Amino acid sequence: MSTLRFEAIKETFKRTPVSVEEPARRSEIFGKNVFNEAAMRQYLTKDSFKSVMDAIKNGSKIERHIADHISTGMKEWAIAKGATHYTHWFQPLTGATAEKHDAFFETMENGQAIEKFGGGQLVQQEPDASSFPNGGIRNTFEARGYTAWDPTSPAFIYGTTLCIPTVFVAYTGEALDYKTPLLRALQTIDNAATAVAKYFDKNVTKVNATLGWEQEYFLIDSALAASRPDISLAGRTLLGHSSAKGQQLDDHYFGSIPARVLNFMRHLETECMLLGIPVKTRHNEVAPNQFELAPIFEETNLAVDHNSLLMDLMHKVADKHNFKVLFHEKPFANVNGSGKHNNWSLATDTGVNLLGPGSTPMKNLQFLTFFINTLKAVNEYEELLRASIASASNDHRLGANEAPPAIISAFIGSQLTEVLDELEKVTSGKLSPQEKTDLKLNVVGKIPEILLDNTDRNRTSPFAFTGNKFEFRAVGSTANCANPMTVLNAIVAKQLIDFKKEVDKLIKEKKMKKDDAIFNVLKEYIKDSKRIRFEGDGYGEAWEKEAKKRGLSNHKTTPEALKAKVSKKAIALFEELGIMSKVELEARYEIEMEDYTMRIQIEGRILGDIARNHVIPTAIRYQNILIENVQGLKNIYGTDFKKLAGEQLQLIEQISEHIAKINKGITDMIEARKKANKIENVEEKAVAYCDDVKPFFQVIRYHCDKLELLVDDEIWPLTKYRELLFTK
């Protein structure tokens, strides 16, 4: 194994940047492999084009005979681009994307062949879906699952395959993917936000939720990654002593991008341009060999699809540059983990960002309406938001090295806090003309000026307002954005529906003017949501005690956090809005609990294997070298040998102690695993793995890492942190 380590290191010395061809102007190739509006205008009939655009903008149904025309045009476009196959591209509850490729090729009775792709093949497919997670919705022998075309996300060519974004549902109609609930949530937020936006502009007919994700990741040389069984199988290091130098000097963050990495980025960005993914920003992150890329904001459904596609694309491009991409939230101990900040806002079809302050008091009242309603929604459903970002891998990141804590809170900055404090003092009931004028001029009217000077920055807040959007920072780097985005859009939609009812009631029953009614309701919301606002540092016992006093949840583990997904409150929310049924919610809960259990189980097996088959034999080998040395000293110096062999004897004893504790830890972990495996209840099993199995990981790791410091570097089998993190 040590030979493999040094061979891998030697291999990295031979690496040179892979040459990359880039277009002079990226705009020239943007969306070239996407069946976008320009391509549709060229390849579709007038009626077909109108039908697709109506479906995209208004959600209208596409008739079957029109679908036949669309499929023909799509096929001709794809074949002209070199495509030979097509697939329904979907996002099952595995967290990855799924696809089954079928050729356009069809044989005819006379022995000849044609390229064929009909409306039925475009609109719906029936893959054998028995092996995808379903949470008990379907039996294995009932393999029928349906993929159905989502026209709001354009088809694209990936390699030589036409990929058609689709939803994935069971024969009985329940969602088996991430996209279906997201589309329902986006429709709900559209309706709710449009109704409220009409208070301020009657011309608004549609509101889109927008998303801009920031994808963090590590890039490790592929040879070094392959030399570590834990990275290969678990996507993270399960043991390994910290490098003497880590991120203490902050010399990697925003530093010069290494040449090999830069060429990888350039290649990746070119591929993204072809697929219509509008990536814009790239830079070094805080930890060594950690990086980030971010796109321009897009409509949420498309942004989610693009992020899922990007993650797949990154793996393929990385292979060509002899890299391995690590998306795990915490692949290395004691340096920063990776997140995927979700920057969320609402935009009207009239071009207004509803979370962006305006130039007039009325526009700022609109901003405050959506801003305060969002805070109220987060306050009411903070446990559900925490559940939406829960995973075995994100548990390692939350609350460590600049990552947000497990407690959900909202940061808005001191200036906006002062604005809300002023609004809280508004007189209940009808406002006097003087008070209304003062409010509009001196409080609401000054918001743009305030935000211009608002330089507050809180890097540890899970949910922060950053000028014209909310940034959900607690989302992990491996996550499918659809999960948190479904929850966020659902809770804000629910809040806006309730807000409109309250305002309309005051207008109707109390004969209040619209502005007075809005101010009165917002005043109460500010009071109600005060507990969720936190401007301080999210770490330490002080905040945990304060959060507990405020009644905020602090779920530090996934099994604990996920329970909120099947609470009476969550079920009532999703069923009322028509986003998910109780059956769908319970199925997802079961799937996520099982996923947690399996990941901890796999990591436990990997750790036991590495510790017993790699670490302990190497330690014994080094111990034997020491014993041989001591024996030689004894042969030469007789009874005086102990004066010369004191250090060696001490090392021999230390190695034996660490070996014994590793062995005991593994044995105890296996016993705990056996007990947990006998538990049939999914929730209880996950809790057992969390509370009884996982704690042994740290015990075993501690003693393995101590041995790494004691054993001769020449025979240590596992590639070390300094080699993984500082080989460029």
N, C-alpha and C positions, 0 to 999 in steps of 0.2 A: 504493500500500500504506500509506503514511504517513497518507493521507486515511482509509483504513479504520481505522487505529489510533485516530485522534482522533475519528472518528465513533462507534467502540465506546466510548471513554471518555465521550463526550458522552451516549451512551445510558444509561450507568450512573448519571449524575446525575439521570435522570428516575425511577429505580427507587424504589418504595415497598414496604413489606412487604405481601405478598398476604394478605388476610384469611382466617382459618381458623376453621371451626366445630369445637368440641370438645365431647364429652359431659361432663356434670357428673361422672359416675363412669365411669372406664375399664372397670371390672369389668362394667358393664352391656352393653358391646359386645364384650368379649373373646371371640374365637372365633365371632363371629356368622356369618361366612362360611366356617366350617369344618364339614365333616361329621364332627363329633366325637361323643363318647359320648351327649351329650344329644340331638343331632339323630338319631342312629341309633336311640335308644330310641323316638323319636316316629315315625320313618318306616319302620323295619324290623319284620318279624315277630319273634316271640320266638326262633325257631330261627335265623333269619338273624343276629340280634344276637349270639346266643351263639357262632355260628360265627366271626364277625368278631373277637370278643373273645378267643376261643381262639387264633385265628391271630396276634393281636397279642401275647398273653401267652406262648403256648407254641409258636408257629411251626407250628401244625397246618394241614393243607390244607383249603381251602374247596371243597366239592363243586360241580360245575357247576350242578346244579339250584338250589342255595342261592345261587350267584352271580347267577342270573337274578332271584331275589327281591331281592337286595342292589342290583343295578343299577336295578331298578324304583323302589325306595325312594330311591336316590340321585338318580335323574332327577327324581322328583316334588319332592324337596327343592330341587334346583338350579333347576328351572323356577319354583318358588314364589319363589325369590330373584332371578328375572329372567334366569337363564342361558338362552342360545339354542344354545350350542355346548359341546362337550366336547373335551378333549385328553389324551393321555398325556404327562405332564410328566416329562422325564428330563434327565440330566446327562451328555452325551457327553464325549469326551476333548478337546473344544475349550476347556474351562474355563468355558463359559457354559451356560445351560439351553436346552432345545430343546422345541418343541411344534408340533403340526400340528392345526389346529382342524377339527372336523367338526360339522355341525349335527345336532341331534336330529331335524330335519325329514326325513321319508321320504314318498314318494308311494305311493299305492295304485293297484290296477288300475282302479278306477272313477273315477280322476281326482281323488279326494280325497287329503288328506294327514293324517299323524299325527306325533306326537312319539314317537320310538322310540330305545331304548338298552337293549340286551340284555346278558346275562352275558358273552357272547363278546367284546363290545366293551369291557366293563369289564376283563376278565381279561387279554386279550392283543390286541395290534395289530401290524401289519406295515408300518411306514413304509418309504418308499424311503430307505434309509440309506447309499447309495453314496458320498455326498459327505462323510460324517463320517470323522474320522481312525480308521484301524483297524490301522495298523502292519503291513500285509501279511497280516492274518488273512483278508481277503476281497478278491477282485478287484472292480474297479469294476462290471463287468457282472453280478456276483453281488450284487444290491442288497438281498437279503433280510436284514433285521435285525429282531429282535422286541423289543417293549416288553411287560413283564409287570407287572401290578399289585403294588405293595408295600403291603399293608394296614396295616403298622406305622406308616406316615406318612399321616395323614388327608387325604382329598380336600378341596379348597377352591375357592371361586369367586373368580376374578380378573377384574374387569370384568364381562363377560357370558359368561365361559367357565368350565365346570367342569373343574378341573385335577386329574388323577389321578396322583399320584407313582408312577413305575414304574422298573424296572431296564431296561437295554438290552443285549441279548446278540446274538451272531451266530447264524446258522442252525445252526452246528456247536456252539454252546453257550458259546463264549468270551465273557467280559465285554468290552463295548465302552464302558463307562461307569465313573464313579467309585463309584456306589452299590453295585453288585454285590459287589466285593471288600470294601467296608466292612461290608456285612451279614454276609458270611462271617466277617470278623475279629471282629465283635461277638458272633456266635454262639460263636466259639472262646474269646473272653475270658470270656464268660458261663460256659461249661462249666468252664474252668480255674480261674477265680476262685471259683466256687461250691464246687468240690471242696476248695479250700484253706480257704475260709470255714467249711466244716463242721468243721474242727478246733476252731473256737471257738464255733460255734452250729449244732447239728444241724438247726435249723428253717429255715435258709437254703436256698431252692430255686432262686433266680435272682439274678444279679448284672448290673446295667446299668452300662455305661460312660457317664459323663455328660460333657457339654461345655458350657462357657460361653465363647463367643468375644467378643472386643472388636474391633469394626470401626473402624479409623481411615480417614480420608478427607480430601481437600481439597475446598472449595467455591469455585468461581471464577464470576464473573459470566459468563453465557452469551455475551454480546456480546464480551467480552474474550477468552474461550476461542476463539470462532469467528474472531477476528482473527489467531490463531496457527496456521499450518498444522501445526506439530509437535504441538501439543496435540490438534488435531482428528484427526490420523491416527495418532499414536503414544501419545497419552495422557500425554505428558510434554514438557517443554521440552528441546530438543536443543542450544539455545544461549541466551545471555542472561546479562548481567553481574549479579552479585549486587547487591541493593539496599543502599544505605548502612546502612539499618537492617534487620535481619533478626529473629532471635529472641534477640539478645544480652541484652535487658533482662528476658526471661522475663515480659513483661507480657501475653502472650496466654494462657498456660497457666492454666486454671481461671478465666479472667477473665469479665467480663460478656459474655454471648452477644449478638452483634449482632442487631438487631430482625428483619431479613430472614431471617437464618439461624435464629433462634428460631422464626419462623413456619413455615419449611421443616421444622424438627424436629417441631413440634407436628403438622403435617399428616402427616408421615411416621409418627409414632407412632400417630396415629389409624388410619391404614391398616394398620399392623402389628397393632394390637389386633383389628381386624376379621378379620385372617388368622391370629390366634392366635399371633403372634410376641411373646413376653413381654418386649419392650424395657423397660428400667428406668432406665438411666443415660445422661446426655448431658452433654458438656462440651467446652470449648475444649481443643485439644491444644497442644503446645509451639510449633510453627511458626505463622506468621501464616496465617489462613484454613484452618487444619487443625482437625479436630474428631473426636470419637469417640462411638459409642453402644455400649451393651452390654446384653444381655438377662439374665434369670434362667436358671440352669442348666437343661438339658433332657437327655433321653436322646439319645445322640450322633447316631443316624440322623436324628431329628427336628431336632436342632440344626443339622446340616449342611444339610438341606433348607431350613430357615428362613433360614440365612445366604445361600444361593444365591437364594432368593426375595427376600430383603431387598435384595440388590445390584441386582437388576432393578427392584425397586420404587423404590429411591432415585433411579435415573436418571429414571423417569417423574414422580416428585413434584418432582424438581429442575427439570425442564422447565417445570412450572407456576409455579415461583418465579423463573424466569429465571436459573437456576444451571446449571453443569455440574459433575457429581461426578467427581473424579479419584481412582481407586482405585490408580493406579500407585504402586509402592513408593517411587519417588524422582522425583516430577514436577518438583522444583526443586532445583538444586544448592545446597550449603552451608547447607541447613536440614534439619531432621529429616524422615526419610521416614516412610512409613506401614506399620504391621504389622497383624497380626490375631492377637493373643495367644490361644492355645487353652488354656483352663483345664480340665484333665482330672482326673477322679476315678472311683472305683468305688463304687456304692451297692447294697446288698442289698435284697431284697424285704421284709426285716424292718425297713427304715428306717435302716440303719446306713451311714454313710460310712466305707468301709474305709481311707481315708487321713486320717481324723479321729481324733485321740487320744481315748481314752475316760476313764471315771471310775474304772476298776479296773485293776490290773496285767494281768489277762487280756485286757481290751479293748485295752490298750496293746501287749501282745505281738502282738495281731492287727494293730494299726496298723503296728508295726515290721516285721512279716512282709511286708505289701504295700508298705510304703515302701522297704525294703531290696531286695526283689525288683524293684521298678521301677528303682532305681538300677543294679542288676546288669544288667537288660535294656538300659538306655541305654548302659552301659559296653560290653556285648557288641556292640551294633548301632549305635554312634554314627555310623558312615559311612552307614548306611541311613537314619537319621533326617535326616542332612544332605541326603541325596539327595531325601528326601520334600518338602523345602521349596525345592528348587533351581528357579530360573527366570531368564530373561534380566533381568526387572525386579527380582527380589529380589537379584540380584548387586550392584546399585547401592546397596542399603540395608545389607546385612550388613557390619558393621565400621565404620559411619560414623554420626556424630551420634546417640549414645545407643542405636543398634541393636545387637543381639548380634553377635558376630564369627562367622566361618564355622566356627570350631572349636566342636564341640558339647561342652559341659561342664554339670555340674549344681551348682547352688547350694542349700545346705540350711541355712545359717546356723551361727554359731559354737556355739550351744547344742546343736543336734542333732548337730553334729560331735563334741562332747564325749561325748554319749550313745553314739554309735557307737564312739568310742575306748574307752569303758568296756566295751561289749559285746565288743569285739575281745579283751579280756583274759580272757574267760570260759574256764574250764578245758575242755580237750578231753575228750570222753567224758561220763560221768555226772557231774552236779553234786552237790556235797554239800548237805545240807539248809540249812546256814548260808549257803553261797554263793548258793543259789537264793533264799533269803529276802532276803539283802542286795541281790541283783540286782533282785528284784521291788519292794522297798520304796524303795531309794535310787537306782535307775537308771530302770527301766521305770515305776515308780509316780509319778515326778515329771515325766513328760513334759507333761501338761496345764499344769502350773505353769510349766514352762520355755517352752512355746510362747506362753503368755499374755504373757510378758515379752520374747518374741523380736521385737525391733523392727528386726532387720537388714533392709536393703533393697538389693538389687543389681539395678540397672536394665539391666545389660549381659549378664546371664547368659542363654544361649539356653534353658535348662531349669531353672526354679527352683521349689523347694518354698515355698509361701506359706501355710502354716498348716494347711490341710485339703485341699490339691489341688496338683498340679503344673501350672506355667504354662509352656507351650511358646511362648516369645516369638519364636523365629526365623521363625515362619510369616509369609509376606508378605500384604499387604492384598488382593491380587488372587486369592489362592489359593482353591481349593475345599478346604474343611477335610477332606473325605473322604480326600485323599491322605495328609497327615500322621497323621490319626486311624486309617487302616487300618494304617499301619506301627507306630504306637505301641501300639495294642491287640494287634497280632500279636506283637510282640516281648515284651510283658509276659505275654501268654498262654503263649508258648513257655517263658518263664522260670518261670512258676508251675507248668507241667506238670513241668518238670525238678525244681523245688523239692519238689513233692509226692512224686516218685519217690525223691528222696534222703532225705526225712524218713521215708517209709514203710519204706525199706530199713534205716535205723538202728533203727526200732522193731522190725522183724521180725528182723533178723540180729544186732543188738547188744543186743537186749532193753531198749532205752532207753525211758524214759517220753516221752510226746509232747512235753512242754515241753522236756526235755533235748535231744531230737532237733532240735526247732525252733531252740533256741539254738545248737546245734553247727553246723547248716547256715548260719544267719544269720551266725555268726562268720566263717566262710570267705567268705561273700559280701561281707562288709564289707571284708575284705582284698583280695578279687579286684577290687572296684569302686572302690578308693581313687583310682585315676588319674583317674576321671571327675569327682570332686568338686573344685571350685575355688571359693574364696571371694573371690578378688581381682577386680581390674579386667580385663576381657577384651580390652583394647586393648594394642597395642604389641608391640615385638620381644621383650620379656622373657617375656610369656606365650606367644608363638609358639615361642620356644626351649624353654620349659618343657613346652609341649604336645608338642613333637616328642620331647623326652626321655621323656615319659610314653607315647609311642606313639600319640597321638591324631592323627587326620587333620586336615588343614587345606586343604580343597578350596575355593579362592576363586572358581572359575568353575563354571558349570552343566555344561559338557561333562565337566569333571573329576569333579564330584560325582555325576553321574547313573550313572557306571559301577558304583557300588555296587549299583544296582538289578538288575543282571544278573550279579552275582558268584556264584560257586558257593555261597557262604554264604547269600545272599539267596534264590536259587532253592530251595535245600534247605529253608530256613525256610518259605517260602510253600507249597511242594508238600507238605511234611510236615503242615502245618496245614490243607491243602485250601482255601487262600484264593485262590491264583493258580497257574496252571501255568507252565512254562517258556515256552510259546508266548505266553501272556498277558503275562508280564513282558517278554519281548523285544519284543513289539509296543508296549507302553507306552514302553519305552526308545527305540525308533525314533521314535515319535510326539513324545516330548518333545525329542529331539535335533532333529528337523525343525522343531518349533515354535521352538526357540532360534534355529536358522539363519534361518528366515523373519523373525523379529522383528528380528534384527540387520540382515538384508538390507533390510527395509522402512525401518528407521531410517536406514541409510546413504543410501538413495535420497532420503528426505525431507531429510536434512541437506545433501546435495549440491545439491538443488533450491533450498532456502532460501538457502544460501550464494552460489550462482552467480546466481540469478534475483532475489534480494531484497537481500542484503547488499552484494555487489560493485557492482551498478549504483548503489546509494545512495551507496556510498563514492566511486565515480567522479564522481557528480553533485556531491558536496560538494567533491571535489578540484578539479573544474572551477570551482567558485565561488571557491576559494582562488587558483587560477591566474589567474582574471579579476581578482581583487583585486591580486595581485602585478603583473600586467601594467599595471594602472591606476597603481600606485605608481611603476612604472618610467617610464611616460609622463609623470608629473608631476615626479618627482625625478631622473630620469636615472640616472647611475652611482651616486648615493647611495641608491638605492631599497633596497639590501640591508640597510642599517642599520634600515630600518623594516619590512622584510618577512622578517626572519630567522625568526620564529616560524611564519609561513605556509609558508615554504620547507621548514622542518623537518617540519611537518605533512604537506605534500605527499609528502615522501620516506617518512615513516612509513606513510602510507596505501598507497603503492605497495608497500612491503615486506610489509605485511599481506595485500594483495590477492594478491601473488605467492605467498606461503606458503599462502594458502587454496586458490588454484588448483592448486598443486602437490599439496597434501594431497588434494584431491578427485580429481585425476588418478591419483595413486598408489592411493587407496582403490578407485577403479573397476577399476584393473588387478588389485588384490588380489582383488576380488570376482569378476572374470572367471576368474581362476585357480581360486578356490574353487568356482565354479559347475561347473567341469569335473570335479570330484571326485564320483564316484558313491557311494562308501561314506558312509553317513549320519553315522557317528561322526567320520570324518576331515574331512568337510565342516564339521561344527559346530566342530571344533577350529580349522580354518582360518579360519572367520569370527570366532572368539573371539580367536585369536592374531595373525592377519594383517590382518583388516579392521577390527575394532572399535578398535584403538589409534589409527587415524586420526581417530576421532570427536573425541578430546580435542585433537588438533593443530588441526583445523579450527575447533573451538569456541573455543579460546584466541584465535586471531587475529580471529575474528568478534566476540568479546566485547571485544577491544581496540579494534576499530573502533567499537563502540557508544559507547565513552568519548570517541572523537575526533570523530565525526560530529555535526553539528548535530542537536539533539533534535527540531527542527521537521520534519526530513525522514526521521528514522529510521523504518523501516517496521514494525518488530515491537514489539508491546506489551511494555513493560519489566517487570522483576520487581517494581518498586515499585508499578506499576499493577495487576499480577495479584494480588499478595499483600496489598495494603493498601486495595483498593477493597472496601468492605463492602456 
